[in-house]
Amino acid sequence: MVASYFFEIDDYPLSIDPFISTDFNFKIISDFLYYRLRDEINCKIVNLDKNIIEIRLFDYFLERNIYSENFVKCFHRHIHEKTPYFKYLIFIEKVVVVSQDAFRLYTRTSLDFFKEVFQSHFIIPVTFLGKPIKKGEFIKNQDGFKIISEDKTYNFLVNKSCENTIGFLKEGNLDLTAFSHPNELLLTDCSNNSYLFDRYKLESVRGSLVYYLKFFNQQFGEYFEEIRKLLHEEIKNNPFLIPVSDFLGSESKNRIIKTPNKRSSVLGTLKIGYSNYFPNKKIAVALQKVLLKRYAVSSVIVEFDNLQLLIENMNNVDIVLSITFPVIDNLNILLLDILPDVSSELQKQILKDFQLGNFTKIASYTSFTRSMLPIFCSQYYYFKKLERRIEVSSFGEIIIDDD
């Protein structure tokens, strides 16, 4: 019998190509679409030496005619094509086939989270021609999309309306609400509908989405820390937003901020762009207030219906509210994402400390970059059906234990 699950998600993935797509919704669904390595579950990841790692495949893969060469070709494709994920593999010197069920990775350095990199959603088996070997079939439909695998069907209902979510819960069809899309009604209206708790349980977990501001006007650089502090004062005690002081998600603490004596010399009206996902507008409006009250800078907020439209119009705004997230289950990997936006001298220092594992030291000088200012980290809230053994990880993975 084929098991069916019904999940809510706030939008379609921009792409389902694991060599192209880097958006969060793709990461959420990728585990249903493609095979991935799982240490002690479908493979064994062994450190043979400080710089040699061997991955031994279990019968799970061999029974599906997936061999070590299929994974090695994936590494080669990322490296040779310099895909968006190439930067996470720069420490790899070479990848070689040992046997049908084993391959080795030779690295330039030793890092604690290499295992997490190799088990990430972008390391998948591919064919001889480099085409991803699918675990599930992606099918779009009127209300969203579904992924059909060997013995399960995952139905994803695309919805950004908080009111509609409440309606879906009342109907009792959903197994899981959209955790990455903050929904205030889950914490207000639902608490007044006790009958929902006969079928659903409200869960919460700290997320890994980092909200940041991208400034295309360099004149704001010296005001970054003050802007962040004022934003945190404007948006207090929001259950979905955790104030942070750096890209590694360190919680913001009350500390003295050096305030420049001069006011900003920015002239004209600035455009603040954001994509239409809650609570982006709330943050954009708060920023608008801060710019006007503290710096006498007027601005207008420009809403884009989805992330794709925001990306396409980056050059038409002055400040962008965006998000980033770790592509592996480790926040420290975000350091590689900000490298292009720091000085060459700091790049060298970050890479050096990165290899030595000095992440506390790195956090101290990744409070902001030339143009990017991290401001909040996410807190997920979601309803899950009581009869389903489902949970959501901090890194956006839907974990199902119904077998």
C-alpha positions as CSV (number, residue, x, y, z in Angstrom):
1,M,0.0,0.0,0.0
2,V,1.3,3.4,-1.0
3,A,1.4,5.9,2.0
4,S,0.4,9.5,1.3
5,Y,1.5,12.6,3.1
6,F,0.1,16.1,2.8
7,F,2.4,19.0,3.5
8,E,2.0,22.7,3.2
9,I,4.8,24.8,1.6
10,D,4.8,28.5,0.9
11,D,6.0,28.4,-2.7
12,Y,7.3,26.3,-5.5
13,P,11.1,25.6,-5.6
14,L,12.8,27.9,-8.2
15,S,14.2,24.7,-9.8
16,I,14.6,21.0,-8.9
17,D,18.0,20.6,-10.6
18,P,20.4,19.8,-7.8
19,F,23.3,21.4,-9.8
20,I,21.5,24.7,-10.1
21,S,18.8,25.2,-7.5
22,T,20.0,26.9,-4.2
23,D,16.6,28.0,-2.7
24,F,15.3,26.8,0.6
25,N,12.2,25.2,-0.7
26,F,14.3,23.0,-3.0
27,K,16.3,21.9,0.1
28,I,13.1,21.1,1.9
29,I,11.9,18.7,-0.8
30,S,15.2,17.4,-2.2
31,D,15.3,14.4,0.2
32,F,12.0,13.1,-1.4
33,L,13.4,13.7,-5.0
34,Y,16.9,12.3,-4.8
35,Y,19.0,9.7,-3.0
36,R,21.6,11.0,-0.6
37,L,24.3,9.5,1.6
38,R,23.3,8.8,5.2
39,D,26.1,7.6,7.5
40,E,25.3,4.3,9.3
41,I,21.9,4.1,7.4
42,N,22.8,3.6,3.8
43,C,26.6,4.0,3.9
44,K,29.6,4.1,6.2
45,I,31.8,7.2,6.2
46,V,35.3,6.4,7.5
47,N,38.3,8.6,8.2
48,L,41.2,6.5,7.0
49,D,43.7,9.3,7.6
50,K,43.6,13.0,8.5
51,N,43.1,13.8,4.8
52,I,41.5,10.6,3.4
53,I,37.9,9.8,3.8
54,E,36.3,6.6,2.4
55,I,32.6,6.2,1.8
56,R,31.3,2.6,1.7
57,L,27.9,2.0,0.2
58,F,25.4,-0.4,1.8
59,D,23.1,-2.8,-0.1
60,Y,20.4,-0.1,-0.1
61,F,22.3,1.5,-3.1
62,L,23.6,-1.6,-4.7
63,E,20.2,-3.1,-4.9
64,R,19.1,-0.1,-6.8
65,N,22.1,-0.3,-9.2
66,I,23.7,2.7,-7.7
67,Y,27.4,2.4,-7.3
68,S,30.4,4.4,-6.1
69,E,31.0,5.7,-9.6
70,N,27.6,7.4,-9.6
71,F,28.6,9.5,-6.6
72,V,32.1,10.2,-7.8
73,K,30.6,11.6,-11.1
74,C,28.5,14.0,-9.0
75,F,31.6,15.4,-7.2
76,H,33.3,15.7,-10.6
77,R,30.4,17.6,-12.1
78,H,30.2,20.1,-9.3
79,I,33.9,20.7,-9.4
80,H,34.4,20.8,-13.2
81,E,31.2,22.9,-13.9
82,K,31.9,25.1,-10.9
83,T,28.2,24.9,-9.8
84,P,26.8,27.1,-7.0
85,Y,27.9,24.3,-4.6
86,F,31.5,24.2,-5.8
87,K,32.6,26.6,-3.1
88,Y,31.7,23.9,-0.4
89,L,34.0,21.4,-2.1
90,I,37.1,23.6,-2.5
91,F,38.9,21.6,0.2
92,I,38.7,18.4,-1.9
93,E,41.8,17.5,-3.8
94,K,40.5,14.5,-5.7
95,V,37.7,11.8,-5.6
96,V,38.5,8.3,-6.8
97,V,36.6,5.0,-7.2
98,V,38.0,2.2,-5.0
99,S,35.4,-0.5,-5.9
100,Q,31.8,-0.8,-6.8
101,D,30.7,0.0,-3.3
102,A,33.4,2.3,-2.1
103,F,35.1,5.6,-3.1
104,R,37.7,7.9,-1.5
105,L,38.0,11.6,-1.0
106,Y,41.4,13.2,-0.6
107,T,41.2,16.6,1.1
108,R,43.6,19.5,1.4
109,T,42.7,19.9,5.1
110,S,40.7,18.2,7.8
111,L,37.4,19.8,8.9
112,D,35.0,18.5,11.5
113,F,31.9,18.9,9.3
114,F,33.2,17.1,6.1
115,K,30.7,14.3,7.0
116,E,27.9,16.8,6.9
117,V,29.0,18.1,3.5
118,F,29.1,14.6,2.0
119,Q,25.6,13.9,3.3
120,S,24.1,17.2,2.0
121,H,21.3,17.4,-0.5
122,F,23.5,18.4,-3.4
123,I,25.6,15.2,-3.3
124,I,23.5,12.7,-5.2
125,P,24.1,9.8,-7.5
126,V,24.2,10.6,-11.2
127,T,24.2,8.5,-14.4
128,F,27.2,8.1,-16.7
129,L,26.2,11.2,-18.5
130,G,25.9,13.2,-15.3
131,K,22.1,13.2,-15.1
132,P,20.6,12.9,-11.5
133,I,19.2,9.5,-10.6
134,K,15.7,10.2,-9.3
135,K,14.2,8.8,-6.1
136,G,10.8,10.4,-6.8
137,E,8.9,11.9,-9.7
138,F,8.0,15.6,-9.4
139,I,4.5,16.4,-10.8
140,K,2.9,19.9,-10.7
141,N,-0.8,20.1,-10.1
142,Q,-3.5,22.8,-9.6
143,D,-2.8,23.3,-5.9
144,G,0.9,22.7,-5.8
145,F,2.9,19.6,-6.6
146,K,3.5,16.0,-5.6
147,I,6.5,13.7,-5.5
148,I,5.8,10.0,-6.1
149,S,8.5,7.6,-4.9
150,E,8.7,3.8,-4.6
151,D,6.1,3.4,-1.9
152,K,5.1,6.9,-0.8
153,T,3.4,10.0,-2.3
154,Y,4.2,13.4,-0.9
155,N,1.6,16.0,-1.7
156,F,2.7,19.6,-1.3
157,L,0.0,22.3,-1.1
158,V,1.5,25.7,-2.1
159,N,0.0,28.4,0.1
160,K,1.1,31.7,1.6
161,S,-2.3,32.7,3.1
162,C,-2.4,32.4,6.9
163,E,-6.2,32.3,6.9
164,N,-6.2,29.4,4.4
165,T,-3.8,27.4,6.6
166,I,-6.4,27.6,9.4
167,G,-9.0,26.4,7.0
168,F,-6.9,23.4,6.0
169,L,-6.3,22.5,9.6
170,K,-10.0,22.6,10.3
171,E,-10.6,20.2,7.4
172,G,-8.0,17.9,8.9
173,N,-6.2,17.0,5.7
174,L,-2.8,18.4,6.4
175,D,-0.1,16.4,8.1
176,L,2.3,19.4,8.4
177,T,1.9,23.1,8.0
178,A,4.5,25.3,6.3
179,F,7.2,25.7,9.0
180,S,9.4,28.1,7.1
181,H,6.5,30.5,6.5
182,P,5.7,32.3,9.9
183,N,2.0,32.3,10.6
184,E,0.8,34.5,13.5
185,L,-2.6,32.8,13.4
186,L,-1.1,29.5,14.5
187,L,-0.2,31.2,17.8
188,T,-3.4,33.3,18.2
189,D,-6.5,31.9,16.5
190,C,-5.5,28.3,16.8
191,S,-5.0,28.6,20.6
192,N,-8.7,29.5,20.8
193,N,-9.8,26.5,18.8
194,S,-9.1,23.7,21.3
195,Y,-10.6,21.1,19.0
196,L,-7.6,21.4,16.7
197,F,-5.5,20.0,19.5
198,D,-7.5,16.8,19.4
199,R,-5.8,16.2,16.0
200,Y,-2.7,18.4,15.9
201,K,0.2,19.3,18.0
202,L,2.0,22.7,17.9
203,E,5.7,22.4,17.7
204,S,8.6,24.9,17.6
205,V,12.3,24.7,16.8
206,R,14.9,27.3,16.2
207,G,15.4,27.6,12.4
208,S,18.6,28.3,10.4
209,L,17.3,31.0,8.1
210,V,19.3,34.2,8.6
211,Y,17.6,37.4,7.6
212,Y,20.0,40.1,6.3
213,L,20.0,43.5,4.6
214,K,22.0,44.0,1.4
215,F,22.9,47.7,0.9
216,F,23.8,48.8,-2.5
217,N,24.6,52.3,-1.1
218,Q,28.0,52.1,0.6
219,Q,27.4,55.2,2.6
220,F,25.6,53.2,5.3
221,G,28.5,51.0,6.1
222,E,29.6,52.9,9.2
223,Y,26.1,52.8,10.6
224,F,25.5,49.0,10.3
225,E,25.8,48.1,14.0
226,E,23.5,51.0,15.0
227,I,20.9,50.2,12.3
228,R,20.8,46.6,13.6
229,K,20.4,47.7,17.2
230,L,17.6,50.1,16.3
231,L,15.9,47.4,14.2
232,H,16.0,45.1,17.2
233,E,14.4,47.8,19.3
234,E,11.7,48.3,16.7
235,I,10.8,44.6,16.5
236,K,10.8,43.3,20.0
237,N,9.6,39.9,21.3
238,N,8.6,38.6,17.9
239,P,8.2,34.8,18.3
240,F,9.3,34.2,14.7
241,L,12.5,36.4,14.8
242,I,15.5,35.9,17.0
243,P,17.8,39.0,17.0
244,V,21.3,38.1,16.0
245,S,24.7,39.8,15.8
246,D,26.5,37.9,13.1
247,F,26.0,35.4,10.3
248,L,26.6,32.4,12.6
249,G,23.4,33.2,14.4
250,S,24.9,34.4,17.7
251,E,22.1,36.0,19.7
252,S,22.3,39.7,20.0
253,K,23.2,41.0,23.5
254,N,22.7,44.5,24.9
255,R,26.0,46.2,24.4
256,I,27.3,49.7,23.7
257,I,27.4,50.6,20.1
258,K,29.8,53.3,18.8
259,T,27.6,55.8,17.1
260,P,29.1,58.0,14.3
261,N,28.8,61.7,15.1
262,K,27.8,62.7,11.6
263,R,24.4,62.0,10.0
264,S,24.1,60.1,6.7
265,S,24.6,62.2,3.6
266,V,22.3,60.1,1.5
267,L,20.1,62.2,-0.7
268,G,16.9,61.3,-2.5
269,T,14.4,58.5,-1.7
270,L,15.7,55.0,-1.3
271,K,13.9,51.8,-2.4
272,I,13.7,48.9,0.0
273,G,12.9,45.7,-1.8
274,Y,11.6,42.4,-0.3
275,S,9.7,39.3,-1.4
276,N,6.2,38.8,-0.3
277,Y,6.7,36.3,2.5
278,F,5.8,37.0,6.1
279,P,7.4,38.7,8.1
280,N,9.5,40.5,5.4
281,K,7.1,43.5,5.2
282,K,7.2,43.9,9.0
283,I,11.1,44.1,8.8
284,A,11.0,46.5,5.8
285,V,8.6,48.8,7.5
286,A,10.7,48.8,10.7
287,L,13.8,49.7,8.5
288,Q,11.9,52.5,6.9
289,K,11.1,54.0,10.3
290,V,14.7,53.7,11.4
291,L,16.1,55.4,8.3
292,L,13.7,58.3,8.6
293,K,13.8,58.8,12.4
294,R,17.6,58.3,13.0
295,Y,19.1,59.4,9.7
296,A,16.4,61.6,8.1
297,V,16.5,59.4,5.0
298,S,13.2,58.9,3.2
299,S,12.4,55.5,1.6
300,V,9.7,53.5,-0.1
301,I,9.1,49.8,0.2
302,V,8.8,47.7,-2.9
303,E,7.2,44.3,-2.6
304,F,7.9,41.5,-5.1
305,D,5.5,38.6,-5.3
306,N,8.1,35.9,-5.0
307,L,11.8,35.4,-4.6
308,Q,12.5,35.0,-8.3
309,L,11.1,38.5,-9.1
310,L,13.2,40.0,-6.3
311,I,16.3,38.4,-7.7
312,E,15.5,39.7,-11.2
313,N,15.0,43.2,-9.8
314,M,18.0,43.5,-7.5
315,N,19.5,46.3,-9.5
316,N,16.3,48.4,-9.3
317,V,16.4,48.8,-5.5
318,D,18.8,50.4,-3.0
319,I,18.4,48.0,-0.1
320,V,17.2,44.4,-0.2
321,L,15.9,42.3,2.6
322,S,17.0,38.7,1.9
323,I,17.7,35.4,3.6
324,T,20.5,33.0,3.6
325,F,20.8,29.5,5.1
326,P,23.4,26.8,5.6
327,V,23.3,24.3,2.7
328,I,24.6,21.6,5.1
329,D,23.5,20.9,8.7
330,N,26.0,23.3,10.1
331,L,25.8,27.1,10.4
332,N,29.5,27.6,10.1
333,I,29.3,26.9,6.4
334,L,27.7,30.3,5.9
335,L,31.2,31.7,6.2
336,L,31.9,30.5,2.7
337,D,28.9,32.4,1.4
338,I,30.0,35.8,2.7
339,L,33.6,35.5,1.5
340,P,33.1,37.5,-1.8
341,D,31.8,40.5,0.3
342,V,34.9,40.9,2.5
343,S,38.4,42.2,1.8
344,S,41.0,39.8,0.3
345,E,42.9,40.1,3.6
346,L,39.9,39.0,5.6
347,Q,39.2,36.3,3.2
348,K,42.6,34.7,3.9
349,Q,42.1,35.1,7.6
350,I,38.6,33.5,7.5
351,L,39.8,30.6,5.4
352,K,42.8,30.1,7.7
353,D,40.6,30.1,10.8
354,F,38.0,28.0,9.0
355,Q,40.6,25.2,8.4
356,L,41.7,25.5,12.0
357,G,38.2,25.3,13.3
358,N,38.4,28.7,15.1
359,F,34.7,29.5,14.6
360,T,34.3,31.6,17.7
361,K,37.1,33.9,16.5
362,I,35.6,34.1,13.0
363,A,32.2,35.1,14.4
364,S,33.8,38.1,16.0
365,Y,34.6,39.6,12.6
366,T,31.6,38.4,10.6
367,S,29.2,40.7,12.4
368,F,28.7,42.3,8.9
369,T,30.4,42.5,5.6
370,R,31.0,45.4,3.1
371,S,27.3,45.4,2.1
372,M,25.5,42.7,4.1
373,L,24.1,43.1,7.6
374,P,22.6,40.0,9.4
375,I,19.7,41.0,11.7
376,F,17.5,38.0,12.6
377,C,17.5,34.2,12.7
378,S,14.2,32.3,12.2
379,Q,12.1,30.4,14.8
380,Y,9.9,27.7,13.2
381,Y,6.3,27.1,14.4
382,Y,4.2,24.4,12.8
383,F,1.3,22.1,13.4
384,K,1.7,18.4,12.8
385,K,-0.9,15.7,12.9
386,L,-0.8,13.7,16.1
387,E,-1.1,10.3,14.4
388,R,2.0,11.0,12.2
389,R,5.5,10.7,13.5
390,I,6.9,13.7,11.7
391,E,9.3,16.4,12.9
392,V,11.2,19.3,11.4
393,S,14.9,19.8,11.9
394,S,16.5,23.2,12.5
395,F,18.0,22.9,9.0
396,G,14.7,22.5,7.2
397,E,14.5,18.7,6.9
398,I,11.2,17.0,7.2
399,I,11.9,13.8,9.2
400,I,9.3,11.0,8.9
401,D,9.4,8.0,11.2
402,D,6.1,6.3,10.2
403,D,7.7,3.0,9.1
